[in-house]
Amino acid sequence: MFGITPVVTDIRVKKMRGMRIMDKRQISVQLELERPVKTDKWVVPIRLTVNLSSFLPDELTGTGVIDLGSIALCEKKSGKSVPYQFFPDQQELGARRKVQGISIGPAARICCRAGVPFDSRGELVFFPLAARSVYLLTFDVICSGQAMQSPYFNYHYLVLDESSRPLPAPVWHMEVSPLSSRDGELHVWQEGKLVATYHFGDGKQGYLYPLCTVDGRNVVSIGRSADPTDSHRHHKGLWFGCRDVNGVNFWEEDGRGVIRHKNFPLLKGGPLTAEIREELEWIQEKEVLLQERRSLTFYRGDESSRLVDVEMRLVPTKDTVIGRNLFGFMAMRGNPALEPLSGGGCLINGNGGISEEEILWKHSPWCCLAGNLVSGCKHGFAIFDHPGNPGYPVAWQARDDGFFGPALACDKEVFMAKDQEFCLRYRILLFQEAEDRFEALVKDTWEGYRNDTTGVWSKNHAEEQTGRKEE
């Protein structure tokens, strides 16, 4: 596994001149980083646990607050801005609000005074611009003045002008709506264009349809094309379930099991990602067999690709056996135009398989469906099995009619211990790419996913890794 160890090489403090509204300091941190895949595509998101307060010099400690809305990231050599998103640690944010006496509800005006805690820990997510580069992270420290604390943590503090009006806030490129989630549908948008719709509640197992590439073309469908029996109506875009959980069928809609939606602990958008977190129960005749926490993270796409991360955290209420079967815990039904059988598409996997015969029930780290929705361009999607998943690399239930998904229990039963979390993670690539380059894009995406693109970034951590202190 590829481990990222960011090296902090320089920390600078700049007093911001001409600030009549408030007294601020700008902190600039230099970061050296090498990523595992040499491609300019947005297929290798980097996730770093960051403690911003660790970068502060002694003279600024305890004299103000860090404005999370002021964070900026750029490549040092070119000065080009790097798309990023910062997720504050919610416990830290809540504790800091409590110390400051500010409620989590409606926004409130504050005057930043000395002695306010500095801790600002969280996760920084971005797509690096090159395989090896040096980046500059900057953020502001508000030492005194008037600001408004927003309930939306991506904004954090909105600086007020002399007339007590908030200055412009950062632009969010990714959004989830409606936030009330009362109509059984959630829509994910990138800059006003639909990315996906998530359907939930009323007996639905939860599924994504449509699911669109960056150019707005839907690559999934509902039901099997030309199916007079209507026996595949449970095939809905990208959906979730399992054929055998302690003998109970949670796959077909007329099975005995029901996956019931409980609530959404988190719905959020931002400059780089939109995320849906959902809590569900797997029920058979009023008995809860599994508790699930499901997370869907949609990354802002570049000109040819978009990533979606899926995480399922399952906790059985008793010792549970996933019986040997070919369906579970996730699958996708492709757009009919992508089908190898009738649409002229192609089915490939990470072991060089190029047909149903070479892929069905075979173990591979990924599987991909692609075809021509428009002339001269390959549209499609790929599913990647995380190396940390049980049974990796997984076997695949894959058909030339445009259906495929990981088959976790294809070869043998899988045991889940009572009250022990069972985690499954997958990455989905949605793409439109030139016919001679789409396979390289899929392989680069896999290289980025199979390598560990997470790390810890703080001044103290850097000193421990490099054995030296920063000047």
C-alpha positions in Angstrom: 0.0 0.0 0.0 1.2 3.5 -0.8 1.4 5.7 2.2 1.4 9.4 1.9 3.7 11.3 4.3 3.4 15.0 3.6 6.5 17.0 4.4 6.1 20.5 5.8 9.0 22.5 4.5 8.1 26.1 5.3 5.6 28.1 7.5 5.2 31.8 7.1 3.0 34.4 8.8 1.8 37.5 6.9 0.0 40.4 8.4 -2.8 41.4 6.1 -2.5 45.2 5.4 -5.4 47.6 4.9 -7.8 45.5 7.0 -10.0 48.1 8.5 -12.8 45.5 9.2 -10.7 43.2 11.4 -7.2 42.3 12.3 -6.2 39.1 10.5 -3.0 37.1 10.0 -2.4 34.8 7.0 -0.6 31.5 7.6 1.2 29.9 4.6 2.3 26.3 4.8 4.4 24.6 2.1 3.6 20.9 1.4 5.7 18.4 -0.7 3.6 15.5 -1.9 4.1 12.6 -4.4 1.1 10.7 -5.5 1.1 7.1 -6.8 -0.3 7.6 -10.3 1.2 9.8 -13.0 -1.9 11.1 -14.7 -3.6 14.5 -15.0 -7.1 13.1 -14.6 -9.1 13.6 -11.4 -8.9 10.0 -10.4 -6.7 10.1 -7.3 -8.4 12.1 -4.5 -6.0 12.8 -1.6 -7.5 12.7 1.9 -5.3 14.2 4.7 -6.1 14.5 8.4 -5.0 18.1 9.1 -4.5 20.0 12.4 -4.3 23.6 11.3 -3.5 24.8 14.8 -0.3 22.8 14.7 1.1 25.2 12.1 0.7 28.3 14.2 3.8 30.1 15.6 4.0 30.7 19.3 3.3 34.4 19.0 -0.2 33.7 17.6 -1.2 30.9 19.9 -4.3 31.8 21.9 -5.0 35.2 20.2 -7.9 34.5 17.9 -9.7 31.9 15.8 -8.9 30.2 12.5 -11.3 31.1 9.7 -12.0 27.8 7.9 -13.7 29.6 5.1 -10.4 31.3 4.2 -8.5 28.1 3.4 -6.9 28.1 -0.1 -4.6 25.6 -1.8 -2.4 26.2 -4.8 0.5 24.7 -6.7 3.6 26.7 -5.7 5.4 26.6 -9.1 2.5 27.6 -11.3 0.4 29.4 -8.7 -2.6 27.5 -10.1 -5.5 27.0 -7.6 -6.2 23.4 -6.6 -9.8 22.4 -6.0 -10.2 21.2 -2.4 -12.6 20.7 0.5 -12.0 20.8 4.2 -14.2 18.8 6.6 -13.9 20.1 10.2 -13.9 17.5 13.0 -17.5 17.9 14.2 -16.7 17.2 17.8 -14.0 19.9 17.7 -16.3 22.3 16.1 -19.0 21.6 18.6 -16.6 22.0 21.5 -15.3 25.3 20.2 -18.8 26.7 19.8 -19.6 25.7 23.3 -16.5 27.5 24.6 -17.4 30.6 22.7 -21.0 30.5 23.8 -22.4 30.3 20.2 -25.3 28.0 19.5 -25.1 25.5 16.6 -28.5 26.8 15.3 -29.0 30.3 13.8 -26.0 32.3 12.9 -24.8 34.8 15.5 -22.5 37.8 15.4 -19.3 37.5 17.4 -16.4 39.7 18.3 -13.2 37.6 18.2 -11.2 38.2 21.4 -7.9 36.8 22.8 -7.9 33.5 24.5 -10.3 31.6 22.1 -9.1 28.0 21.5 -7.3 27.5 18.2 -7.9 23.8 17.5 -9.1 23.3 14.0 -8.7 19.7 13.0 -10.4 18.0 10.1 -9.9 16.3 6.8 -8.5 18.0 3.7 -9.6 16.5 0.3 -8.1 17.5 -3.0 -7.0 16.3 -6.4 -3.3 16.9 -7.0 -2.3 18.6 -10.2 0.8 16.5 -10.9 2.4 13.2 -9.8 5.0 15.1 -7.7 4.6 18.7 -6.7 4.9 21.4 -4.0 1.7 23.0 -2.7 0.9 26.1 -0.6 -1.9 25.9 1.9 -3.0 29.3 3.3 -5.6 30.2 5.9 -6.5 33.3 8.0 -6.4 33.8 11.7 -8.9 36.4 12.9 -7.3 38.2 15.8 -10.0 40.9 16.4 -13.0 42.4 14.7 -16.6 41.5 13.8 -17.7 38.3 12.1 -20.7 36.1 11.7 -20.5 32.4 12.4 -22.5 30.4 9.9 -24.2 27.1 10.8 -22.8 25.8 7.6 -19.3 24.7 8.5 -17.8 25.2 5.0 -18.4 28.9 5.5 -17.5 28.9 9.2 -16.9 32.7 9.8 -18.4 35.3 7.4 -16.5 38.5 7.7 -18.7 41.6 8.2 -18.0 44.9 6.5 -18.4 48.4 8.1 -22.2 48.2 7.5 -22.4 44.7 9.2 -23.1 43.0 5.9 -21.3 39.6 5.2 -18.7 39.7 2.5 -19.0 37.1 -0.3 -18.8 33.5 0.8 -17.1 30.6 -1.1 -18.8 29.0 -4.1 -20.1 25.5 -3.7 -19.7 23.4 -6.9 -21.4 20.2 -5.5 -24.8 20.3 -3.9 -27.4 17.9 -2.4 -31.1 18.8 -2.6 -33.7 18.9 -1.1 -32.1 19.0 2.3 -35.5 18.2 3.9 -35.4 14.7 2.1 -39.2 14.3 2.5 -40.2 13.3 -1.0 -38.2 10.1 -1.3 -35.6 11.5 -3.6 -32.3 13.4 -3.1 -30.7 15.1 -6.1 -26.9 15.6 -6.4 -25.8 18.5 -8.6 -22.5 19.8 -10.0 -22.7 23.4 -10.9 -26.4 23.2 -11.7 -26.2 20.0 -13.7 -27.7 16.7 -12.4 -25.2 14.1 -11.3 -27.6 11.5 -9.7 -30.9 11.0 -7.9 -31.0 8.8 -4.8 -34.3 7.1 -4.2 -35.2 5.9 -0.7 -38.0 5.1 1.7 -41.4 3.4 1.1 -39.9 -0.1 0.9 -37.1 1.0 -1.5 -33.7 -0.6 -0.8 -32.0 2.7 -1.9 -30.8 3.2 -5.4 -29.2 5.7 -7.7 -31.0 6.6 -11.0 -30.1 8.4 -13.1 -26.3 8.3 -12.8 -24.6 10.7 -15.2 -21.2 11.3 -16.6 -19.8 14.8 -16.7 -21.4 15.5 -20.1 -24.8 14.7 -18.6 -25.5 11.3 -20.2 -27.1 8.7 -18.0 -25.2 5.4 -18.0 -27.6 3.2 -16.0 -31.1 1.9 -16.6 -34.1 0.4 -14.7 -35.0 -3.2 -15.5 -33.6 -5.5 -18.1 -34.1 -4.4 -21.7 -36.5 -6.5 -23.8 -37.6 -8.6 -20.8 -41.2 -9.8 -21.3 -41.2 -11.5 -17.9 -40.6 -8.3 -16.0 -38.4 -10.5 -13.7 -35.6 -7.9 -13.4 -37.6 -4.9 -12.2 -35.5 -4.8 -9.1 -32.5 -3.8 -11.3 -32.5 -0.1 -10.7 -29.5 1.9 -11.7 -27.0 1.3 -8.9 -28.8 -0.5 -6.0 -28.1 -2.4 -2.8 -29.1 -5.7 -1.3 -28.2 -9.4 -0.8 -29.8 -12.6 -1.8 -29.1 -14.5 1.4 -28.8 -13.0 4.9 -29.5 -15.8 7.4 -31.6 -17.3 4.6 -33.6 -14.1 4.0 -33.8 -12.6 0.5 -33.0 -8.9 0.5 -32.3 -8.8 -3.3 -35.6 -9.0 -5.2 -38.4 -6.6 -4.3 -40.8 -9.5 -3.6 -38.3 -11.2 -1.2 -39.1 -11.6 2.5 -36.5 -9.0 3.6 -37.0 -5.3 3.7 -34.2 -2.6 3.9 -35.9 0.3 5.7 -34.6 3.8 5.6 -34.3 5.5 9.1 -32.7 8.9 8.6 -30.0 10.9 7.0 -27.4 11.9 9.7 -25.6 14.1 7.1 -26.4 15.7 3.7 -23.8 18.2 2.6 -22.3 19.8 -0.4 -19.1 21.8 -0.9 -16.5 23.0 -3.4 -15.3 19.4 -4.2 -17.7 16.8 -2.9 -21.3 16.1 -2.1 -22.1 13.4 0.5 -25.1 11.5 1.6 -25.0 9.5 4.8 -27.9 7.3 5.6 -28.9 4.9 8.4 -31.0 1.8 7.5 -32.3 -1.4 9.0 -32.4 -4.8 7.3 -35.7 -6.3 8.6 -37.5 -9.7 8.3 -41.0 -9.9 9.9 -40.3 -7.0 12.3 -36.9 -8.5 13.4 -33.9 -6.3 12.7 -31.1 -8.5 11.3 -28.6 -5.8 10.3 -28.1 -2.1 11.2 -26.4 -0.2 8.3 -24.7 3.1 7.9 -24.4 3.9 4.2 -22.2 6.7 2.8 -22.2 7.9 -0.8 -19.6 10.5 -1.7 -19.7 12.2 -5.1 -16.6 14.0 -6.3 -16.6 17.0 -8.5 -15.8 15.7 -12.0 -13.2 17.0 -14.5 -13.6 17.1 -18.3 -13.9 13.3 -18.7 -14.5 11.5 -15.4 -16.3 11.5 -12.1 -15.8 9.4 -9.0 -18.4 8.1 -6.5 -17.3 6.3 -3.3 -19.6 3.8 -1.6 -19.2 2.7 1.9 -21.5 0.2 3.8 -21.0 -0.4 7.5 -23.1 -3.3 8.6 -23.6 -4.4 12.2 -25.6 -7.7 12.8 -27.8 -7.9 15.8 -26.9 -11.6 16.1 -24.3 -14.0 14.6 -25.2 -13.9 10.9 -24.3 -16.0 7.9 -24.3 -14.6 4.3 -25.2 -17.8 2.5 -23.4 -18.7 -0.7 -25.0 -16.7 -3.5 -24.2 -14.6 -6.5 -25.9 -11.3 -5.5 -24.7 -8.9 -2.9 -24.2 -6.3 -1.7 -24.3 -3.9 -4.7 -24.8 -4.0 -8.4 -25.4 -1.8 -11.5 -27.6 -2.2 -14.5 -26.1 -0.4 -17.5 -27.7 1.8 -20.2 -29.0 -0.6 -23.0 -26.7 1.1 -25.5 -23.7 -0.1 -23.4 -24.7 -3.8 -23.5 -22.3 -6.2 -25.3 -25.3 -8.4 -26.2 -27.4 -5.9 -28.1 -25.8 -2.5 -27.8 -22.3 -3.1 -29.1 -20.6 -2.4 -25.8 -17.8 -4.2 -24.1 -17.3 -5.8 -20.7 -13.7 -6.0 -19.3 -12.0 -6.7 -15.9 -8.7 -6.1 -14.2 -7.4 -9.5 -15.2 -7.7 -8.9 -19.0 -11.1 -10.5 -19.4 -13.1 -9.2 -22.3 -16.3 -11.2 -22.3 -18.9 -12.7 -20.0 -17.3 -16.1 -20.4 -13.9 -14.7 -19.2 -15.4 -12.5 -16.3 -18.4 -14.4 -14.9 -17.7 -15.7 -11.4 -14.0 -14.8 -11.8 -12.1 -12.9 -9.1 -10.8 -9.5 -10.2 -10.1 -6.1 -8.5 -12.5 -4.3 -10.9 -15.0 -4.7 -13.7 -16.0 -2.2 -16.3 -18.8 -1.7 -18.9 -18.3 0.7 -21.8 -20.0 1.6 -25.1 -20.7 4.3 -27.6 -23.5 6.6 -26.5 -22.1 9.0 -29.1 -19.8 8.3 -32.0 -16.1 8.3 -31.4 -16.4 8.3 -27.6 -16.6 5.6 -24.9 -19.1 6.2 -22.1 -19.5 3.8 -19.2 -18.7 3.0 -15.6 -16.4 0.8 -13.6 -16.6 -0.7 -10.0 -13.5 -1.1 -8.0 -13.2 -3.5 -5.0 -11.3 -1.9 -2.1 -8.2 -4.0 -1.1 -9.4 -3.9 2.5 -12.8 -5.6 1.7 -13.4 -9.2 2.9 -12.5 -11.7 0.2 -10.6 -9.3 -2.0 -10.3 -9.5 -4.9 -14.0 -10.3 -5.2 -15.7 -12.6 -7.7 -18.1 -10.9 -10.1 -21.6 -11.7 -11.3 -21.3 -10.1 -14.8 -23.5 -10.6 -17.9 -23.4 -9.5 -21.5 -26.8 -7.9 -21.0 -25.3 -5.0 -19.1 -25.6 -6.2 -15.5 -22.7 -6.7 -13.1 -21.8 -6.4 -9.5 -19.5 -7.9 -6.8 -20.5 -11.3 -5.6 -19.1 -11.4 -2.1 -20.3 -14.9 -1.2 -19.9 -16.5 -4.7 -17.5 -19.2 -3.5 -18.4 -19.7 0.2 -20.5 -18.5 3.1 -19.4 -15.3 4.9 -19.7 -15.1 8.7 -20.6 -11.8 10.5 -20.2 -11.8 14.2 -22.9 -10.2 16.5 -22.4 -6.5 17.1 -19.1 -6.5 15.1 -19.0 -3.9 12.3 -18.6 -5.4 8.8 -17.4 -2.8 6.3 -17.6 -2.9 2.5 -16.1 -0.1 0.3 -16.2 0.4 -3.4 -15.3 3.2 -5.8 -17.2 3.9 -9.0 -15.8 5.6 -12.0 -18.2 7.3 -14.5 -16.5 8.4 -17.7 -16.7 9.6 -21.2 -13.3 9.3 -22.9 -11.7 8.7 -26.3 -12.0 5.1 -27.5 -8.2 4.6 -27.4 -7.8 6.1 -23.9 -10.7 4.8 -21.8 -8.9 1.6 -20.7 -5.9 3.7 -19.5 -8.2 5.9 -17.5 -9.8 2.9 -15.8 -6.4 1.4 -15.0 -5.1 4.8 -13.6 -8.2 5.1 -11.4 -7.6 1.6 -10.1 -4.0 2.4 -9.3 -5.1 5.4 -7.3 -7.7 3.5 -5.4 -5.6 0.4 -4.5 -2.9 2.7 -3.0 -3.6 4.3 0.3 -4.3 8.0 -0.5 -4.9 9.1 3.1 -2.4 10.5 5.6 -1.8 12.8 8.5 -0.6 16.3 8.1 0.5 18.5 10.9 3.7 20.2 11.9 4.5 17.8 14.8 3.8 14.8 12.6 6.1 16.1 9.9 8.9 16.6 12.4 8.4 13.0 13.6 8.6 11.7 10.0 11.6 13.7 8.9 13.5 13.9 12.2 13.9 17.6 12.0 12.1 20.7 13.1 10.9 23.4 10.7 12.6 26.8 10.6 
